[in-house]
Amino acid sequence: MRPDISTQSKIIDIAEKRARQGALAADGRSEKPRIPLSVFIIAKDEEDRIGRTIASCIHWADEVIVIDSGSTDRTVTLAQRMGARVLHHDWNGYGLQKRFGEDQCRNDWILNIDADEVVTPALRDEILGLFQTSVLMQNDFWEVDICDVWPHESTAAKHAYSHKQIRLYRRSVGRFAANAVHDTVRPPSDARVGMLKGHMDHRSIPSITFHFEKMNRYSSMQVREMHGRGRRLSRSRLLYEFPLAFLKGYVMRGYCRYGWWGLIASTNYAVGRYLRVAKSIEADLMAKAGKSKEDPAAMRRDNG
């Protein structure tokens, strides 16, 4: 659920103030030359989150580019005011949208950030340090931990669930895969891949309402992509998909450490996995019956 208008205005005002005042940080970092790094962000209707994302990199990267796919809120206005270059590109899928973003960058070194992610100060300092030494060129690709931040948290907890992704890389060596559902940088088999110590904060779930809407959209996209490749899910998975997914979230992802919220997070995760199986079976039954069902959720895109 998006914040109300008054809350949105406060968020925008704060983000713009941070963008203007970021250059006056006590360490004087903004007075130093920007590093030859292009940052690009794909977005749509992200005015309540993208301000913090842009503010985390706008003062030290050579350029920040926002690829917007048709926002109806103040995403474009906010991004432009904060100093980002905004380009429109119709939505064709995650990987394809990010490949378009890569093409717009003027530097070989690229940092990709999602609109719900923030470069933490520790990660910023680490990247700046790499560009000041020869260590950067020891690898063509650098992975970073993307750490979950829940709605009631200001930053990721030490025990937060995280996943590693290549986000800092050389475009001339490897790029995002042209996949509509998944957005992953594909390095060549002999690529040199390093690991950054800093992490990104990932605020992908601003509310439970938003989470369920996202799961509904994304599960529809997953089924369309799977069936397009001829993949089908067994009906027997209806019996164990939910409980196994719950245990994966609660135990393996460490949601148990969040108390009652951990139960909520684990249940929601399991619902998302169950939806994918249920919708796959539904599509098979509709196809056998010679019927077609246009799922509105499958036709809308989701950037988070």
N, C-alpha and C positions, 0 to 999 in steps of 0.2 A: 504494500500500500504506500503510495507516494505521500509525502508530507503535505499539510494544507498550505494555502498560498502564503500566509504570514510566516510560516516556518521556512518555506522555500526562499522567501525574500531574505530572511536572516542568514540562511546558509550561503546564498549568493553573495550577500554583502561581506560576510566573513571571508569567503574564498577570494573575493576581489581585493580585500584589504591585505590578506596574506600575500597575494601576488605582488601588490605594490610595495609592501614593506619587506618582502623577503630579501631584497638586495641590501637591506640595511642590517643584516644579521651581525652579531657582535664579532664574529670571526672574520668579517670583511671578505668572505669568499667570493661574493658577487663582483668585486672589483677586479678579480683575476680573469684572464681570458677564458672564454668558454671552450670546452673540449670538443674536438671534431666528432661529435656523436649526434645522430638523428634519433629522436624519440617519436614514435607514432602510436596513436590510440584510435581504436574503432569505437564508435559510439552512436547511440540513438536514445533520445529522451533521458539523459543522464545529468540534468542540471543539479540534482541533489547530491551527486557524488563526484562528478568530474572535476570540480573546482579543486578539491584536495589532491586529486591525481596530478593535475597540471602543475599545481603549486610545488609539488615535490621534485620537479625536474626543470622547470622553466628557466631558472636563474643560472644553471651551470651547463646545460646541454646547448649545442650549437643551434638546434631547431627542435620545436615540438609541433607535430602535425596531428590534427584530429580529422579522421575520416568519418564523416557523418552520413548516415543512410536515410535521412529524412525526419529529423527531430521536429516535433511540434511544440516543444517547450523552449526554454531559454538556453539550451545546451550550446548552440552555435554562438549566440551573443556573448555568453559567459566565457567561452573558450577564446574568442577573438579579443575580448577585453583583457584577458590574462596574458595575451601575447602569443597564443598559438596560431598557426596557419590552418584554417579550416577548409576542407574540400568536401564536396558532395560526391557520393558514389552509391548508386542503387545497390541494395542488398542482394547478393548472390550466394551467400553462405560464408561461414567463418573463415576457412582457409583462403578462399578467393578474395574476400574482403581484405585480409591481411596481406596478401600478395600485391593487391593494388596499393596498399599503404607502403609497402617496401619500394615500389616503383617511384613513389613521390619523394623519397629521401635523397638528399644530395651527398650524404656521407656513406662510406662503405661500412663503417661500424654503425650498428642499429641497436637500439633498445626498444623492445615492444612492451607496452603496458596496457592492461585492460582498464576500462573506465572505472571499475570498482576496485582498483589496486593502487597502492601508494608506495613509492620508493622511500624506505625508512632512512633516517639520517646515517645510520651505520652503513647501509648499502651504498648510499650516495658517496660517502667518504671513501669507501673501498673502490668504487668505480673511478672516482677522481684520481685516486692513488695509482690505479692501473695505467691510466693514460699518461701519467708522469714518469713511468718507468718502462723498461723493455719487457716486463712480465706480461703485459697485455698481449703481445704478439706470440707468446708461447702457446697460446690456444686460439683457434678460430671461432670457438663457441664456448660460452660460459653459461652454466646452469645456475639457477637461483631457487631458493626455497620460497614457495608461495604459501603463506601461513593464514589460516582462517581466523577472522575476527568476527565475533558474534555481535548482534545488535547492541548488547548492553556493555560491550568492551570498548576501550579507547585504543588499544593496540593488541597484537596477538599475545596470548599467554605463552609462557615458556614451554608448556606441554601441548600447545595447539597442534592440530593436525596440519600437515603440510604436504605438498607434492612438488617435486623438482621439475622444472621446465627450462629449456634453453630460451633465454630472453635477450641476452647480449651476444651479438654474433656479427660475422662479416657476411654481408649480402652477396659478395662475389664468390663465396665458397658454398653457401647453403641457404635455402629459403624455406618459407612455409609450404606445406603440402597443399595442393589444390583440392581440398576436401570440404564439402559443404557443412559438415557437422563438426569435425574435429579440426583444431588449429594447433598444429605441431610443426616446429622447425625440423627439417629433415637434413641432417649432416651427411656427407659421404662416408662410406665405410671406413676410410682411413683418416677421418677427421680427428683433430685434437680438441678434446672437450675438457674444460676446467670447471671447477665448482667454486662459486662465490660464497663467502662466509655470511654476508649480510642477507636479509630476507625482505620480501615485499609483504605488506599487510594486504589481506584479501577480504574485502567486505562484500561478499557476493550475496549475502542474505540480510537485507535491512529489516525484514519482518517475516513472520510466519506466513502471512497472506501473500507477500511477494514470492516466498519460497514455493508455495503450492502452485501459484500461477506459472512460475518458471519451470517446475517439474512437469506440469501439464504440456507446456509448449515444447520443452526439450525432448520429452519422451515421444511425442508425435514426430519430431524431426528425426530421432534415432530410428524409429520404425520405418519411416520412408527411406532413409539411407540404407538400412539393412535389407529391406525388401528389394530395393533397387539393385543390390548386389546379389540377390537370390538367396539371402540368408533367412532362415526361419528359426524361431525359438520353440523348443519342445513344450507341449502343454503340461507335462509333468512338472515343469518349473513353477507352476502355480502353487504347488504343494510346499516348496521349500525356499522360494525366492525371498519372501518376506522375512521369515525367521533368520535365515542365514545373513541377509543384508543387515538386519537389526544387530546381530552379534558382531558383524564386521565393523559397524559404526561404533557400537558401545565398547567393544574390547580392542579391536585392532586399530581403530582410529583414535582410541583414547577418549571418547566422549564421556565415558564413565567418570572421568575426573571433574566434570562440570556439574555434578549433583543432579538435581531435578531437570535442569536444562539439558543435560546429557541424554536423559530419557526421551525428551522431546526431539532433540537433534537426531538421535538414532532411529526413532520411529519415522520421522520425516524422510530420512535417507532411505529407509526400507520401502516406504510408499512410492518413492520415485523409481526404485528398481522394479517394484511390482507393476507399476503403470506400464513400463516398457514391455513386459511380458504380456500383460492383459491386452494392450493395444495391438501387439503383434498377432495374437490369436484372433482378436476381433477382425483384423484386416484379412486374415486367411479365411475366416468364415464368410465374410462379406464377398470375397472374391469367388469362393465356391458357389455362393448363392447367386452369382451373376449380378451383384449389386455394387454400387460405388458409394462411398461415403466421404464427402468432402469435410475434412476436419479443419475448422477455422484456426485452431491452435497451431496446426502444422503449417499454415500459410504465413504466420507472423514470426518475425525473428526476435531473438533474445540475445543480448550481448553479455550477459553475466554468467 
